[in-house]
């Protein structure tokens, strides 16, 4: 009887330990999968890869920090905006400084650089953009369902002011 009890307890203990280990591996796998999805989207935005963006953005996505801080709802509105970004920025580049995942969420600190080609990004054409951004995305069933973003407004205003000064110098040179 004692022997059976020891075997049963040992068996249950092994079962609990293996379930716990399997759950930890599964969580790490989900986190890595979400980090990979996030990296694919970043690369697709840089290049304007519509196929990848269309496949990884949910139909019911909510971008809580769209252009001018406005909330944008729906894949039909968010996808074209992301696909189009590279058309308005020469040499658009996202340098991921760090990224972290926690089940459904991916946090990314990136440096974005490039030069505006036109005013579609809300800045004068020729504005050199070089700023740090923080993004948080929620990923569900392999697709981004929500996005929050933060750009340091002081740094952005400084860049816009510098660009405006440069454009005024160009204009005054042309007039002379």
N, C-alpha and C positions, 0 to 999 in steps of 0.2 A: 504494500500500500504506500509506504514511504517512497519507494523507488518510483512508482507511478506518479506520485505528487511532484517529485523533483523533476521528472521528465516533462510533465505537463507545464509546470512553472517555467522551466527552461525553454520549452517550445514557445510558450506565449511571450516570454521575454524576447526571444529571437524575432518573433513575428512583429512585436511592437517596435523593436529597434529597426528592423528592415523597412517597416512602413514609414517611420520617421525619416530615415535616410532617403527613401524614395521620394518623399514629399519635398525634402530640401533640394534634391537634384531637380525635381520638376519645377520648383519655384525658380531656381537658377536658370533653367532652360527657358522658361517664360520670359524672365528678365532679359536674357541674351537675345531672344527672338525679337522682343520689343526694341531693344537697342539697335538691332540690325534693321528693323523696319524704319526706325527714325533716321539712321544713317542713309538708307536708300532714298528716303524722301528728301533729305538735305542735298544729296548728290543730284537728284532729279530736278530740284528747284534751280540749282546752279546751271544745269544744261538745258532746262526746258523739256525734259523727258515726260511727255504727256502720258504715255502708256503706263509708266511706273506711278506717276501721281494719280492717275485715274484709278489704278488698281489698289492703291493704299489709302485713299481718302474716302471715308464713309459718306453715304448719301445724306445722312442727317447730321453731318459735322457742324459744330458751332465754333467759329473763330472769335473768341472773346476780345481779341485785340487786333482787329483788322485795320485797314488804312484809316488814318485820323482817329484811331482809338474806337472806332465803331464796331459793334458786334455784327458779324456776318454769319448767316445761317444757310445751310444747304450746300451739298457738294457741287451743285450746278453754279453756285456763286464763288465758292472757295477755289475749286479746281482751276478755272481759267486764270484767276489771279496768281496762283502759284506757278502755273505753266508759263505765264507771260512775264514774270519778274525778270528773267535773264535777257529779255528783249529790250528792257529799259536800262540795263546796267552793263557797261562794258567790263569784261573780266570779273564778273560776279564770282566771289569766292567765299565759302563758309569754312573757317578753320575751327574745328571743334576743339575747345580747350579741355573740357571734361563733360562726361555724360554719365548719368546714373539712372537705373530703373528700379521701380518698386511695384511689382505686379502689373497694374494697369497704367502706370504713369512713367514717363521718361522726362527727365530734367536734362537740359543741355545748356552749357555756357559756351558761346561761340563768338568768334570775331568775324564780322562780315566786312568785306572790302569790295570795292569796285568804283566805277565812275558812271554817273548818270548820263544817259544819252539824250534824254528829253525830260520833260517836267512831269511825266506820268507817276513818278515815285514821290511827288509832292515837294521836290527840290529842284532848283534850277539845273538845266543841262550843264554838264561839266563839273558837277559837284563831286568831289572825291569823298567817298564814304569809307570810313574806317572806324568801326565802333563795335563794342561788345554788346551782345544781346543775351538775354536769358529766355529760354523757351521751355514750356511745360506742355506736354501733349498727353492726352489720354488715349490709350490704344485698347480696343475691344475687338476680339475675334479677328485680329490681324489688320485692322484698319484704324486710322486716326479718327476719333469721334469728337475731340475737343482740343483747343489750343489756347494757351495764354502766353503772352509775350511781354517782355519788358526791355526797353531801350532807354538808356540814360538820357533824359530830355536835355540836360545841360550840355552834354557832349554833342548831341544832335544839333542843338541850336548854334553851338560854336562852329560846327562844320558848315552849317547853312550860312552863317554870317561870313565866314572866311570865303566861301564860294561866291557869295554875293559881292564881296569886296573885289575878288579876282575878276568877276564878270564886269564890274564897273570899270576896272582898270583897262580891260580889253576894249570896252565900248569907247572910253575916252581916247585910247590909242587910235582907234578906227576913225574917230571924228577929226583928229588932227591931221 
